[in-house]
């Protein structure tokens, strides 16, 4: 098990900043856990505990509001920390997280991780930069949800999966139509109608969950103009 953890952590972006002693500390205080599709990693308003680092797979983080209303915040992938917004900021989780597909997560002891951060300025700076980048993304998302028209928000969802998650213009949506609608800040019916309009206008090809962006330029223009 230790050898497996060493191999996994050697590929983790934050591990390259650590000394050998710090690497040993993290390895001795983490576990590899597998989650299946739709498994809940943690629920909003439960107590925080460990840091969670995605080794493989996709994670959905979302905020639960009144009347069971859901706001999808972000889809996370390998190399992302799932829980650091809450773990470093409060004693309870401010959002929920669930697995989208088969996922492997490193569960890292909070105290051990913090002790390394306190000792290692380069790693601490790298973490600050990553948290700041994620924060900027969430600010931009809030602006998008409040200012963009629906076609612009749908285009933004397409760009997000194309450029950030899969890094290609042909992919399978990992979320249900309802979850995609939550990500775009609309209803399921409105999402389906608009995405079908994209298909009708030959901006995309769509068959079930499989999508291919035919005109990336139009998608980018729609996203930018909103």
C-alpha positions in Angstrom: 0.0 0.0 0.0 2.8 2.4 0.8 4.4 1.8 -2.6 1.0 2.5 -4.3 0.7 5.8 -2.3 4.2 6.8 -3.2 3.5 6.2 -6.9 0.2 8.2 -6.8 1.7 11.1 -4.8 4.8 11.3 -7.1 2.3 12.4 -9.8 0.5 14.9 -7.6 1.4 18.5 -8.4 1.9 19.6 -4.8 4.2 16.7 -3.9 7.1 18.1 -6.0 7.4 21.0 -3.5 8.0 18.7 -0.5 11.2 17.6 1.2 11.7 13.8 1.7 10.8 14.1 5.3 7.6 16.0 4.4 6.7 13.4 1.8 7.1 10.6 4.4 4.8 12.5 6.7 2.0 12.9 4.1 2.4 9.2 3.0 2.1 8.0 6.6 -1.1 10.1 7.1 -3.2 9.4 4.1 -5.4 6.7 2.6 -6.6 5.9 -0.9 -10.4 5.5 -1.1 -12.6 4.6 -4.0 -16.0 6.0 -4.6 -18.6 4.9 -7.2 -21.0 6.9 -9.3 -23.4 9.0 -7.2 -21.6 8.2 -3.9 -21.6 11.2 -1.6 -18.2 12.3 -0.3 -19.6 14.7 2.2 -22.8 16.6 2.9 -23.3 20.3 3.4 -23.5 21.4 7.1 -21.5 18.3 8.3 -18.2 18.7 10.1 -15.0 19.0 8.2 -12.2 16.6 8.8 -9.7 15.6 6.2 -8.4 17.0 2.9 -9.5 15.2 -0.2 -7.3 15.1 -3.3 -8.7 13.7 -6.5 -6.4 11.0 -8.0 -8.8 10.1 -10.9 -12.4 10.6 -11.9 -14.8 13.6 -11.6 -16.5 15.1 -8.6 -19.4 17.5 -8.5 -19.6 20.1 -5.8 -22.9 21.9 -5.3 -24.8 24.1 -2.9 -28.2 23.1 -1.5 -30.7 25.9 -0.9 -34.3 26.2 0.2 -37.0 24.1 -1.4 -34.4 21.6 -2.5 -32.9 24.0 -5.0 -29.4 23.1 -6.1 -26.7 25.3 -7.4 -23.9 23.4 -9.1 -20.6 25.2 -8.3 -18.0 23.2 -10.2 -16.9 19.9 -11.6 -13.6 18.8 -10.2 -11.1 16.4 -11.8 -7.8 14.8 -11.1 -5.3 17.1 -9.4 -8.0 19.1 -7.6 -8.7 19.3 -3.9 -12.3 18.7 -3.2 -12.6 20.1 0.3 -10.2 22.9 0.9 -12.7 25.8 0.7 -14.4 24.5 3.9 -11.5 22.7 5.6 -9.3 25.8 5.7 -12.2 28.2 6.2 -14.7 26.7 8.7 -15.5 23.8 10.9 -18.4 22.6 8.7 -18.8 22.0 4.9 -20.6 24.8 3.2 -21.4 22.7 0.1 -21.8 19.0 -0.8 -19.7 16.8 -3.0 -20.6 13.6 -4.9 -18.8 11.3 -7.4 -19.8 11.6 -11.0 -18.1 8.4 -12.1 -15.6 6.0 -10.6 -13.3 8.1 -8.5 -10.1 7.6 -6.5 -9.5 10.0 -3.6 -6.6 10.5 -1.3 -7.8 11.3 2.2 -5.1 13.3 3.8 -4.9 14.1 7.6 -5.6 17.8 8.1 -3.0 18.4 10.9 -0.2 16.7 8.9 -1.0 18.7 5.8 -1.1 22.0 7.7 2.2 21.3 9.4 3.8 20.8 6.0 2.2 24.1 4.7 3.6 25.9 7.8 7.1 24.6 7.1 7.1 24.9 3.3 6.6 28.3 1.8 6.8 27.2 -1.8 4.0 24.7 -1.3 2.0 27.2 0.7 2.3 29.7 -2.2 1.3 27.1 -4.7 -1.8 26.3 -2.7 -2.7 30.0 -2.4 -2.4 30.4 -6.1 -4.7 27.4 -6.8 -7.3 28.5 -4.2 -7.2 32.0 -5.7 -7.6 30.7 -9.2 -10.6 28.6 -8.1 -12.0 31.6 -6.3 -11.8 33.7 -9.4 -13.6 31.0 -11.4 -16.5 31.0 -8.9 -16.7 34.8 -9.0 -16.9 34.7 -12.8 -19.6 32.0 -12.5 -21.7 34.1 -10.2 -21.4 37.0 -12.7 -22.3 34.7 -15.5 -25.4 33.3 -13.8 -26.7 36.8 -12.9 -25.9 38.6 -16.2 -25.7 36.2 -19.1 -28.7 35.1 -21.1 -29.5 31.4 -21.3 -27.6 30.7 -24.7 -24.5 32.3 -23.2 -24.7 30.2 -20.1 -25.2 27.0 -22.1 -22.2 27.9 -24.3 -20.2 28.5 -21.2 -21.1 24.9 -20.0 -20.0 23.5 -23.3 -16.7 25.4 -23.2 -16.1 24.4 -19.6 -16.3 20.7 -20.4 -14.4 21.1 -23.7 -11.5 23.2 -22.5 -11.2 22.6 -18.8 -12.3 19.0 -18.2 -11.8 16.9 -21.4 -9.6 19.3 -23.4 -11.2 18.3 -26.7 -14.3 19.3 -28.7 -15.9 15.9 -28.6 -17.0 14.3 -25.3 -19.8 12.7 -23.3 -21.6 14.9 -20.8 -20.8 13.4 -17.4 -23.9 14.9 -15.8 -27.6 14.3 -16.2 -29.7 16.9 -18.0 -31.0 18.2 -14.6 -27.5 18.5 -13.3 -26.4 20.3 -16.5 -29.3 22.7 -16.0 -28.3 23.3 -12.4 -24.8 24.1 -13.7 -26.2 26.6 -16.2 -28.6 28.1 -13.6 -31.8 27.1 -15.4 -34.5 24.5 -15.5 -34.1 21.1 -17.1 -36.8 22.0 -19.7 -35.0 25.2 -20.7 -31.7 23.5 -20.9 -33.0 20.8 -23.2 -34.8 23.3 -25.4 -31.7 25.5 -25.8 -29.2 22.7 -26.3 -31.5 21.3 -29.0 -31.5 24.8 -30.6 -27.7 24.6 -30.7 -28.1 21.2 -32.4 -30.7 22.5 -34.9 -28.4 25.5 -35.8 -25.5 23.1 -36.3 -23.4 24.6 -33.6 -23.1 21.2 -32.1 -23.8 17.6 -32.8 -25.7 15.9 -30.0 -26.7 12.2 -29.6 -27.8 11.3 -26.1 -24.9 12.4 -23.8 -22.4 12.5 -26.7 -21.7 16.0 -27.9 -19.3 17.4 -30.6 -18.8 21.1 -30.9 -19.0 21.9 -34.7 -18.4 25.6 -34.4 -16.1 26.5 -31.5 -16.0 30.1 -32.7 -19.8 30.5 -32.3 -19.8 28.8 -28.9 -17.0 31.2 -27.8 -18.9 34.3 -29.1 -22.1 33.2 -27.4 -20.3 32.7 -24.1 -18.5 36.0 -24.3 -21.5 38.1 -25.4 -23.9 36.3 -23.1 
